[in-house]
Amino acid sequence: VEIKLEDKYKLEDGIRFLTGSQALVRLPLVQIRKDSRKNLKTACYISGYRGSPLGGYDQQILKNIDYLKANNVHFQPGINEELAATSLWGTQQSNLRGEGKFDGVFGIWYGKGPGVDRAGDALKHVNLAGTSKNGGVLALMGDDHICESSTTSHQSEFAMVDAMIPFFNPSGVQEILDYGLYGIHLSRQSGCWIGIKCVHDNVSSGATVDLNENRFSIKDVADEILPEDGLN
């Protein structure tokens, strides 16, 4: 069997070796393809500020930037964490007047633990502002518990709770990809941003990952239990 490096992003099925950072790069591509199967034309906007353990995330993005651009994934590094979060707030307003180029734009914000701290006010406001029906936003929080490559140790769950942002805590590379997909759907269905905890042991590690994009299904909230004004 011929195996190519780009398989980890292009394949829709199979088993391949991915690092945690590569799983995060694959994530928006999978979501766009899943949306396309539902006759939705969506795009992704990624912005944040680098820092371990997410220090290599933007490097992996830049290595594959041409393929990402061709598939409607736009990467704009933030000047700081707050501006990045605020720009992602804007993605959720792209269809307020029904004039958007896409049916929805979902976003991925990333920042190291101290960046999560300093962006606290912005994160509260963007979460309270909500998400769009076919959009949604993930907040990748890079945590360095043992202060391995940071000036202080940090644990971002408390910041997420304070901002009323639900979050997932993946235990491996496969779950980074799976929980990311669950997170985008949950963001759309709840109107909230969704956090993904990213620690060095996961993001900087590698594993063989099941790439089957139909490996599990995610159901929408039943219409009869939706609020009168909807979720978004």
C-alpha positions in Angstrom: 0.0 0.0 0.0 1.4 3.4 -1.0 1.4 5.9 1.9 1.9 9.6 1.4 2.4 12.3 4.0 -0.6 14.2 2.9 -2.8 11.2 3.5 -3.3 12.3 7.1 -5.3 15.3 5.8 -6.8 14.1 2.6 -8.0 10.6 3.4 -11.6 10.1 4.5 -11.0 6.6 5.8 -8.2 4.4 6.9 -5.5 4.2 9.6 -2.6 6.7 9.7 0.0 8.0 12.2 -0.7 11.6 13.4 0.7 13.8 16.1 -1.7 15.8 18.2 -0.9 19.0 16.3 -1.5 17.3 13.0 -4.9 16.0 14.3 -5.8 19.7 15.1 -4.9 20.6 11.5 -7.0 17.7 10.1 -10.0 18.7 12.3 -11.4 21.6 10.2 -10.9 19.7 7.0 -13.0 16.9 8.3 -15.7 19.2 9.6 -15.9 21.0 6.2 -16.3 17.7 4.4 -19.0 16.5 6.9 -20.9 19.8 6.4 -20.6 19.4 2.6 -22.3 16.0 2.8 -25.2 17.8 4.4 -25.2 20.3 1.5 -23.7 23.0 3.7 -20.9 25.2 2.3 -18.8 26.1 5.4 -15.4 27.6 6.0 -13.0 27.7 9.0 -11.1 30.7 10.5 -8.2 29.9 12.8 -6.6 32.6 15.0 -4.6 32.6 18.3 -1.2 33.2 19.8 1.4 30.5 19.9 2.9 29.0 23.1 3.8 25.5 24.3 2.3 23.0 24.2 0.6 24.5 21.2 3.9 26.0 20.0 4.0 23.7 16.9 0.4 24.1 15.9 0.8 27.1 13.7 3.9 25.5 12.2 1.9 22.5 11.1 -0.7 24.8 9.7 1.8 26.8 7.7 3.4 23.6 6.3 0.0 22.8 4.8 -1.3 26.3 4.2 -1.9 25.9 0.4 -4.1 22.8 0.9 -5.9 24.5 3.8 -6.6 27.6 1.8 -7.9 25.6 -1.2 -10.4 24.0 1.2 -11.7 27.2 2.8 -9.6 27.1 5.9 -8.2 30.6 6.7 -5.3 31.1 9.1 -4.6 34.5 10.7 -2.2 34.5 13.6 -3.3 36.9 16.4 -1.3 39.9 17.6 -2.4 38.7 21.0 -5.0 36.3 22.5 -7.7 38.9 23.0 -7.7 40.2 19.4 -7.7 36.6 18.1 -10.8 35.9 20.3 -12.5 39.1 19.1 -11.9 38.3 15.5 -13.5 34.9 16.0 -16.5 36.6 17.5 -16.9 38.3 14.1 -17.0 34.9 12.3 -20.2 34.1 14.1 -21.8 37.3 12.8 -21.1 36.6 9.1 -24.6 35.5 8.4 -26.6 37.8 10.6 -28.1 39.5 7.6 -28.2 36.5 5.3 -25.4 38.0 3.1 -22.6 35.6 3.9 -20.5 33.9 1.3 -20.8 30.6 3.2 -23.6 28.9 5.0 -21.5 29.2 8.1 -18.0 29.9 9.4 -16.7 27.9 12.3 -13.6 29.0 14.2 -10.7 27.7 16.2 -9.0 29.9 18.8 -5.7 28.8 20.5 -3.7 30.1 23.3 -1.3 29.0 26.1 -2.6 28.9 29.7 -1.4 32.5 30.6 -3.0 33.6 27.3 -6.3 32.1 28.4 -5.9 34.1 31.6 -5.2 37.4 29.9 -8.0 36.9 27.4 -10.5 36.2 30.1 -12.7 39.3 29.5 -12.7 38.7 25.7 -13.6 35.0 26.2 -16.5 35.9 28.5 -17.9 38.3 26.0 -17.6 36.1 22.9 -19.2 33.2 24.7 -22.1 35.4 25.9 -22.5 36.7 22.3 -23.0 33.1 21.2 -22.4 31.2 18.0 -24.1 30.9 14.6 -26.2 27.9 13.5 -23.7 26.5 11.1 -20.6 28.1 12.7 -19.4 27.3 16.2 -16.0 28.0 17.9 -13.5 25.8 19.7 -11.1 27.3 22.2 -7.8 25.3 22.4 -6.2 25.9 25.8 -2.6 24.8 26.0 -1.8 23.8 29.6 1.7 23.2 31.0 0.9 21.6 34.4 4.5 21.0 35.5 5.9 24.3 34.2 8.1 22.4 31.7 8.5 25.2 29.3 6.6 28.1 31.0 7.3 30.8 33.5 4.3 29.6 35.6 2.4 26.3 35.7 -1.2 26.7 34.7 -4.5 24.8 34.6 -7.2 26.4 32.4 -10.3 24.5 33.4 -11.1 27.2 36.0 -10.9 30.0 33.5 -13.4 28.0 31.2 -15.7 27.5 34.2 -15.5 31.2 35.0 -16.4 32.1 31.4 -19.2 29.5 31.4 -17.5 27.7 28.5 -18.0 23.9 28.5 -14.9 21.9 27.7 -13.5 18.5 26.8 -10.3 16.9 28.1 -9.0 14.5 25.5 -6.9 11.5 26.7 -5.0 11.0 23.4 -4.6 11.9 19.8 -7.7 10.1 18.6 -9.8 12.0 21.1 -8.3 15.3 20.1 -9.9 14.7 16.7 -13.1 13.1 17.9 -13.8 15.6 20.7 -13.0 18.5 18.3 -15.8 17.3 16.0 -18.1 16.8 18.9 -17.1 20.3 20.2 -18.0 22.1 17.0 -21.4 20.4 16.9 -22.0 21.2 20.6 -21.0 24.8 20.0 -23.6 25.1 17.2 -26.3 23.3 19.2 -25.7 25.2 22.5 -24.7 28.6 21.3 -21.6 28.4 23.4 -17.9 28.3 22.7 -16.4 24.9 23.6 -13.0 24.4 25.1 -10.5 21.6 24.3 -7.8 21.1 26.9 -4.4 20.5 25.2 -1.5 19.2 27.3 2.0 18.3 26.2 1.4 14.6 26.6 -1.3 14.7 23.9 -0.4 17.5 21.5 3.3 16.6 21.2 2.7 12.8 21.1 1.8 10.6 18.1 -0.5 7.7 17.6 -2.2 5.7 14.9 -5.6 7.2 14.3 -8.8 5.9 12.7 -9.6 8.4 10.0 -13.1 7.1 9.2 -15.2 10.3 9.0 -18.4 8.3 9.5 -17.1 6.3 12.5 -19.7 8.0 14.7 -22.7 10.1 14.2 -23.8 13.2 16.1 -27.5 14.0 16.3 -29.1 17.5 16.4 -31.2 18.6 19.3 -34.8 17.6 18.7 -36.9 20.6 17.4 -39.6 20.1 20.0 -37.3 20.9 22.9 -35.6 23.9 21.3 -36.2 27.3 22.9 -38.7 29.5 21.0 -36.1 31.8 19.8 -33.7 29.0 18.8 -30.1 28.4 20.0 -28.1 31.1 18.1 
